[in-house]
Amino acid sequence: MAKHWADFQYEIYLNGMTGAVPRLPTDLTRLEELAERRLGPGPVGYVAGSAGDGSTARANRAALERRRIVPRMLRDVHERDLSVELLGRALPAPLALAPVGVLSIMHPDAEPAAARAAAAQGVPFVLSSASSTPMEEVAEAMGDGERWFQLYWAKDREVTRSFLGRARAAGFTALFVTLDTPLLAWRPRDLDQAYLPFLHGVGTANYFTDPAFRAGLAKPVHEDPNAAVLHFVGMFADPAKTWPDLAFLRENWDGPIVLKGVLHPDDARLAADAGMDGVVVSNHGGRQVAGSVAAADALPRVAEAVGDRLTVLFDSGVRTGDDLFKALALGARGVLLGRPYAYGLGLDGQAGVEHVIRCLLAEFDLTLALSGHAGPGSPTAADLVEESA
């Protein structure tokens, strides 16, 4: 039976009869400001910050806001079903939690709390390679919840091979390969605080617990943590990778492979030609290239180029239920949500992440219905108008 996400609003109103109000705002765009006030400048800057002067992050929001929904009337929307199939998995809604690294800087319960929240709501959790918690522990925390693994593609082939084997053994079903971070971008908010958690061994849990990684160390991690950090920094990313290298991943991963960070339709075609299963149209939430094209502006061209060959997913700038509607109308099959859930985690742990998921999907459910749609496959570009800039 389809889950009625919109019922969350009635739950909130009924709880209000006893004087209870939500612990966090139901307008998810307010979470960043709250996090800025309550959490330290280093952690908040790391999550909220962007490349350069932030122009790409602003463009992501502007590209979604510029597109306006045109509601249709007198359509039967009383029974709605938000469920979809993505990457061969049946999901209750076209949403997953995006990979966000080093979540321990936001809350001590870190990735396991976010993973438990996702599992409790039936939403997939994409675990970052750069997590604060080893992948096996996150998998255990989720039980049988749907989990996908995001790979930062290391220079060391044996470490990459080991990661893939561990992820498969821990029940991760799809692989998301982030292509847009072969180098760390110029990020002034982090630079001004000289804040990079990895240099303190935070966000390195998957590496420090990996046998192939540890085989490259002269001493165990706990005996010489600085050497372990330097070893990590030396292999974390590889700017020399090219399209033919994808064959190595295909040989070492037997599930779906999705390339994250695709903005050009020709790159999407190359992904399809390489036998990949999907792409995420994403500019890393504005964290990698200042002055980049907005992700929502890139989405229609990518969807048009490969939508019949690949699963096209979207992230970057999503904050609200209507953003989710717009992304689907522009050609995405599903959406990854990043910063808002990280703020929810920082402000209220697992409960904060669940609040964010339920708010977003309740608002999306209501936006669909009030615009004349009964399911996520219904909206198209014809349901939007674009305001002139």
N, C-alpha and C positions, 0 to 999 in steps of 0.2 A: 504494500500500500504506500502511495506517495506521502512524503512527509509534508505537513502544512506549515511551512516556515513562517508564514505571516501570523500564525497564532501567538508568536512571541509577544506581539504588542498587547494582546488581551491578557497574557500572563502578567505583564508589567502593570497594566491597569488594575487587575484583580489584586495583585500584591499591594498596590497602593491603597486598597481598602483598609489595610492594617497599618498604614502609614509608612510602608516600605517604598523607597525609591531606588532606582538602579545605582550601584556603586560607581559606575563610570558613565560618562555621557553616551547617549544613544546617537548623537551626531558624531560619527567617527572622525570627522575632520578636526575635532577639538582635542583629540588625544595627544597630538604632537606638542601642543602648547602646554598641556598638563604634564607631560613627560619632561619637557624642558624645565618646568618649575620644580619637579620632585626628584629628578635624577641628576647625577653629576654631569658636568659639561663634557668630560671625555666620552663616556658611554653614549650620551644623547647625541653629541656631535658625530660619533661614529655611525650611528643608525640614521640620523636625520640628514647628515651632511651629504654634499654632492661634489662633483668635479667642478673646478674653476669657480665662477661666481654664482653657480647654481642655475644657470640659464636653461640647461636641459631639463632639470626637475620642474622648473616653472613652465617650460614648453609642454611637458607631459600633461600637466594639469590644464593648461590653456587649450590643448588640442581636444581634450575630453569635454571641457566646458563649452567650447565653441560649437560643438554639435548638440543640437537640441532635439528632444523626442517630440514627435507629433502623435498625440494619443488618438486612438480610434474608438468610436462609441458603439453601443448596442451589439457587442459581441459576447458570446457566452464564455465567461471566464470564471464561473463559480467553482469548477473543478480544475485545479492546476496541478501539473506534474513537472517538477523541476529536474527530474532525474535524467542522466545522460550516460552514454558509454564513451569513455575516453581511454585510449591505449589498451583496449581490450578489457577494461574493468568497468563494472556497473557502479555508478556513483549517484548519490542523492541530489547532487546539484553540480553545475559546471564550475566548481571552485576547488582549488587546492591551496595549501599554505606554501608560499614560495620559500626557497632555501635562503635563510638568513644566518650568517656565521656568528660565532662567539656570543651566543645568547646569554651566557653566564654574566656578561657585563650588564645585562638588563635586570636579571633576577637570579637568585642562587639556584632555583629549581631548573633554570636553563631549558635546554632542548627537551628533556623528558616531560616537562610541564606542558610545553606547546604541543608535543606529540600526543600526549594524553587528551588534551583538549580537542585536537583534530579527530582522534579516534572516537571520542565520546559523541561527536557530532557527525561522524561518518565521512569526514572530509579527508582527502589524502594529505599527508605531511611529506614535504620534500626536505630531506636532511642535507645540510651543507657538509661538504668535505671538511670545511673549517669550523666544525662544531666544537663546543667545549666539552662534549660528552662522547665517548666512543659509540660507534654506530650500533654495536651489539646491545649496549645499555638502553639506547633510545628505542630499539626494536622491542626489547623486553617490556619497556614502559608502555608501549602501544598495544600489546597483546596482538590481536589479529587485525588491527587497524591497517588500512591501506597506506603503504609507504613507498616512496620513490627516493632515489639517491642522486644527489648532485655531485658531479665530479669536477674538481679543479685538476686539470690534466697535467700531472707532474712530469718533469724532465726524466725522472727515473722510471723506466718501463716496468721494472719489477715491483715498485711501490704501486704503480697504477694497476698492474695485474692483481696484486694482493688486495687492494681496495675493492676491486670488482668481485673477486672471489668471496671476500668477507661480506660484502653487501648482499650478494646472492644468497649466501648461507644464512644471513639474518632476515631474509624474507622481503627484501626490497625488490619490487617487480619491474620498475622502469628506471632507466638511467638518463639523467639530465646533464649534458655536458656544456659547461659555461665556456663560451668562446671569446667573450668580450673582455676578458681580464688576463691577457698574457703578460701584462704589467699592471702595477697599481697606478691609478690616475693621480693627477695633481689635485689633492683634496685639502683645501685651506683650513677647514674646521679641524681636521685631524692634525695637520701640520702646525697650526697655531698652538695646539696643546701638546705637540710632539707625542701624540697618542697613537700607538700601534700595538694592540693587545698581543699580537703574535710574538713580539720581541720579549714578552714576559711569559711565554709558554701558555698563553690563553688562546683557545681556538685551534690548538694543535693536537687535541686528544686522539683523533683518528691516526695521526702520524706517529705520535709517541707510543701508541699501543700496537703499532704495526710491525710484524716480524721482518718484513723486507726493509723497512725504514731503519729499524734498530740494527740490522745486519751491517749498515753503513757507518755505524758509530764505533769509535774506539773504546768508549766506556758506556755503561748503562745510563739512561736518561737522568736518573736521580743522582748519579755521581758527578755528571758534568752537564747540567741543564743548558748552559750557554752554548756548548758545542752542539747539542741537539737542536737548539733554536737556529744556529747558523746553518746546520745541515738542512733544516726545513726551508729556510729562506733561499738557500741555493737551488732547491729543486721545486719550489712551490708552483711555479708557472713556467711556460716555455714559449717564448715569442717566435720560435723557429718552426712551430707546427704548421702543416699545410693540409689541404683536402685529402691527399692520398693517405695521410696518417690515420684517417678514420677507419681504415681497414683493420687496424690493430684492435680498436674498440669492438668492432663487429665480431672479430675472432674470439674475443674474451668476454662477451656479454651476449646471452642468448634471448634476452627480452627486448622490449621496445627501447630505442635510443632516440632521444630528443635533443636537438641542438638549441641552446639558449643564447640569445643575443643577436638574432638575425633581424636585420632591418632592410636589406636590399632584396628585391625579388630574384635577382640572379643568384645570390647566395642561397636562397630558399630552393631554387632549382638544383643547384649543386648538391644540396643536402639530399634531395629526393634521388638524384642520380647516384649518390653514394650509398643508397639503400637505407637511409635513415627513416624513422617512423614519424617524426614530428619536428616542429620548430617552435620556439617561444620568441614571438616578436617582442623585443625588450631592449632598452638601452641601460639596463642595470639600475633602473630608477633614477637615471641622471648621474650615476656615480662614476662613470668611466670617461665619456667624451663630452666636455663642455662644448656647447654650440651644436650638439647633435640634433638630427631630426627627431621630433617627438614620436614616441612609439605608436600612438594612436594615428598619426599621420602616415606612418609606414605600413600599418596593418592592412588596409584595403588592397594595396598593391601586392603584398606577400600572399594574402588569402586568394586573390585572383590568380596569381601565378601557380600556386601549388595546393590550393584548398581541396582539389580532387585527388591529390596524391599523398598528402601528409596531413597529420593532425596539427592544425594551427592553434597555438595557445598564445596568451597575451599577458604581459605584466608591464608595469611602469606607470605610476600615477593613479592607480585604482584606489579610491577611498570610500566610495558609496555604492549603494545598490543600483543607482542609475548609471554609474560608470560601468558596472558589469553588463547592464542592458546594452549600453552603447558599444562595448567591445564585441559582444555577440553580433549586434547588428552590422558591425564593420567587418565581420568575417571570422572572428575567433570562435573556436568550439568550446573553449574553457579559459578560465582566468586564474592566474596565480596572484595571491595577495601577500604583500611583504610587510612594509613598515607598520601599518595599523596593528597587525597582530603582535609585532615586537613591542609597540607601545603598550598594548593591552597586557602583555606579559610583564613588562617593567612596572606597571601600575598595580596589577592585581594577580600575578601568577597565572596558574591554569585557568582560574575563573575569569580572569581578564581576557584571555585568548578566546574562551568559549563565548563570552559576551560579544566580542568583535565578530566572530563567525555568525552568531545568531542575529545580530543587528544587521549585518551586511545582507544576509540571505532573506531576512524578513523584509527589508526594504526593497530588495530585488524582486521578491515574490509580489509585493504590492505594486511596484512600478510596472511589472509585466501586466498584471491584471488591470490596473487603472489606465494602461495604454492600449488595452484590447488584445492581450496575448495570453495564451494558456500554457505555454511551455517555452523553454530556452531556444528551441530550434525555429521559432516563429519570427522574431525580429530580423529585419533586413535593412540595408542602407536606405530603402524607400521609407522607413519609419523615422528617419532623421532628416533634419535640415541643418545646413552649415551656415552659421552666421559669418558674415565677412569680418575679417580681422580688423 
